[in-house]
Amino acid sequence: MVGLAACGAPNDPGSAASTPSSGDLTISDLPLPAAARSAGGTATEGSTTSASYLVDGSSPAQILTFYDDRLPSLGWELEKPDAATGDGDADATWLQANSKLLISVEAHAGTGGDAGVITQLDLEITDQ
């Protein structure tokens, strides 16, 4: 089992940034699992910013637990509990001030003989 430790400076994978003021939230303000790597950068459409990551060696449940353990201390409140959406997919919705965060995770088989699980992590922040 791979640990999902939060450590490092703000915006580093695995770090937890301080609570930003309302209206100033960005994807870079969110903690990321240590093994997360970008899967295409960020995109903004209207008041919604999204980003996708690939996380090696962590299941969707482990990634959601990572956020369950870290987001409350950053001022986020769970609006919709973690919910399985079928086939190993799951999501959770969090609120902070005037922002809504949707976390979606989806398991993929690793490539190669012993690569294990790779989970796609999608983060979406919407200013409300």
Beta strands, then each sheet from edge to edge (+ up, - down):
strand 1: 36-45
strand 2: 48-56
strand 3: 77-86
strand 4: 89-96
strand 5: 99-109
strand 6: 117-127
sheet 1: 1+ 2- 6+ 5- 4+ 3-
end
